[in-house]
Amino acid sequence: MAYAGFVTPGGRLLRRSSDPKNLPFLFAAQFVLSHVGWSLAYPLAGTLRARYDMQVALAGVALMGLLTAWRAWPADDPQALAHDHDDLPSAHPHLRQHDTAGNRHTHAYAIDDLHEHWPRQTCDHPERTALGAVNS
């Protein structure tokens, strides 16, 4: 039951972040990355367990995971992101669909054929990238 509580939000996040036709590839990549995480967590837990008791080892692994997630995840994670399409003509159906005068517009963002990567800057916070890091 607890495992489902951890896995379900990840699946929702992946579905939100991708076009449906790319979901098999995205879930395969997530599967690989989750197993990389397991391959790091097991030796860490074993090392902590060799030096401390089981509760300390589990708490240590949980704390490291929590701190990593807290550090890596942006505080402001809007579903709709402002972005540009400098490569699209102004009459492109995607730009007309979002009723924009120029190429900059905002909508729920997912990686697809027209959005191959996350936008570098968000409209509300131009000093921050869409992934939360501060631009230099």
C-alpha positions as CSV (number, residue, x, y, z in Angstrom):
1,M,0.0,0.0,0.0
2,A,2.8,2.5,0.9
3,Y,4.6,1.7,-2.3
4,A,1.5,2.6,-4.4
5,G,1.4,5.9,-2.5
6,F,4.9,6.7,-3.7
7,V,4.6,5.4,-7.2
8,T,1.2,6.9,-8.2
9,P,2.3,10.5,-8.0
10,G,5.2,9.7,-10.2
11,G,3.0,8.2,-12.9
12,R,0.7,11.2,-12.8
13,L,3.8,13.5,-13.2
14,L,5.0,11.5,-16.1
15,R,1.6,11.6,-17.8
16,R,1.4,15.3,-17.3
17,S,4.8,15.9,-18.8
18,S,4.5,14.0,-22.0
19,D,2.5,13.5,-25.1
20,P,0.6,10.1,-24.9
21,K,2.5,8.6,-27.8
22,N,5.8,9.1,-26.0
23,L,4.6,7.6,-22.7
24,P,6.1,4.1,-23.3
25,F,9.5,5.6,-23.8
26,L,9.1,7.9,-20.8
27,F,8.0,5.1,-18.5
28,A,10.9,3.0,-19.7
29,A,13.3,5.8,-18.9
30,Q,11.7,6.2,-15.5
31,F,12.0,2.5,-14.9
32,V,15.8,2.6,-15.6
33,L,16.3,5.7,-13.5
34,S,14.4,4.2,-10.6
35,H,16.6,1.2,-10.7
36,V,19.7,3.5,-10.7
37,G,18.2,5.0,-7.5
38,W,17.8,1.5,-6.0
39,S,21.4,0.6,-6.9
40,L,22.5,3.7,-4.9
41,A,20.2,3.2,-2.0
42,Y,20.9,-0.4,-1.3
43,P,24.7,0.1,-0.7
44,L,24.0,3.2,1.3
45,A,21.5,1.4,3.5
46,G,24.0,-1.5,3.9
47,T,26.8,0.8,4.9
48,L,24.6,2.6,7.4
49,R,23.3,-0.7,8.7
50,A,26.8,-2.0,9.3
51,R,27.6,1.1,11.4
52,Y,24.2,1.8,13.1
53,D,21.0,-0.1,13.9
54,M,18.2,-0.7,11.4
55,Q,16.1,2.4,12.3
56,V,19.0,4.7,11.8
57,A,19.9,3.2,8.5
58,L,16.3,3.5,7.2
59,A,16.0,7.0,8.6
60,G,19.3,7.9,6.9
61,V,18.2,6.6,3.5
62,A,14.8,8.3,3.8
63,L,16.3,11.6,4.9
64,M,18.8,11.6,2.0
65,G,16.0,10.9,-0.5
66,L,13.8,13.6,1.0
67,L,16.7,16.1,0.9
68,T,17.5,15.2,-2.7
69,A,13.9,15.6,-3.8
70,W,13.5,18.9,-1.9
71,R,16.7,20.3,-3.5
72,A,15.9,19.0,-7.0
73,W,12.2,19.9,-7.3
74,P,11.4,23.6,-8.0
75,A,9.3,25.4,-5.4
76,D,7.1,26.9,-8.2
77,D,6.0,24.2,-10.6
78,P,3.2,25.6,-12.7
79,Q,1.4,23.3,-15.2
80,A,1.1,26.1,-17.8
81,L,4.4,27.6,-18.9
82,A,5.0,30.7,-21.1
83,H,7.3,29.9,-24.0
84,D,8.3,30.9,-27.5
85,H,8.3,29.2,-30.8
86,D,10.9,31.1,-32.8
87,D,11.0,28.3,-35.3
88,L,7.3,28.4,-36.2
89,P,5.7,30.8,-38.7
90,S,3.1,33.1,-37.2
91,A,0.3,31.3,-39.1
92,H,1.1,27.9,-37.7
93,P,-1.9,26.1,-36.3
94,H,-0.3,25.8,-32.8
95,L,0.2,29.5,-32.5
96,R,-3.3,30.2,-33.8
97,Q,-4.8,27.7,-31.4
98,H,-3.5,29.7,-28.5
99,D,-4.5,33.0,-30.0
100,T,-1.2,34.8,-29.6
101,A,-0.1,37.9,-31.4
102,G,3.5,36.9,-31.4
103,N,5.3,33.6,-30.8
104,R,5.1,33.8,-27.0
105,H,2.1,32.0,-25.4
106,T,1.2,30.0,-22.3
107,H,-0.5,26.6,-22.0
108,A,-0.2,23.3,-20.2
109,Y,3.2,22.1,-21.2
110,A,4.2,18.6,-22.3
111,I,7.1,17.3,-24.3
112,D,5.9,16.5,-27.8
113,D,6.9,17.2,-31.5
114,L,6.5,21.0,-31.0
115,H,7.9,21.1,-27.5
116,E,11.1,19.0,-27.6
117,H,12.6,20.4,-24.3
118,W,11.5,22.5,-21.3
119,P,11.6,26.2,-21.9
120,R,14.7,27.9,-20.5
121,Q,12.8,30.7,-18.7
122,T,9.4,31.1,-17.3
123,C,7.4,34.3,-17.9
124,D,6.7,35.1,-14.3
125,H,10.3,34.5,-13.1
126,P,12.7,35.3,-16.0
127,E,15.7,34.9,-13.7
128,R,14.7,31.2,-13.1
129,T,14.7,28.4,-15.6
130,A,11.6,26.2,-15.9
131,L,13.4,23.6,-13.9
132,G,14.0,25.9,-11.0
133,A,17.7,26.7,-11.3
134,V,18.9,30.3,-11.3
135,N,20.1,31.7,-14.6
136,S,23.6,33.2,-14.7
